[in-house]
Amino acid sequence: MRLGLLIPGAALSLAGVALTAEFDLIGPQFPDAPVEWVGWIVLLLGLFLMRLAAARGS
């Protein structure tokens, strides 16, 4: 596993979760603010980098 991709991927994923977090109990919602869209993009990019790091490590 390559830490050069794993650590930035984990950091991006955590940042994406922080950007998409809504503190209400309504349930899942479609992103309606631009910052939520950015959060989802950052989250998915971080997950992709972590998957890439795992694939290159094996």
Beta strands, then each sheet from edge to edge (+ up, - down):
end
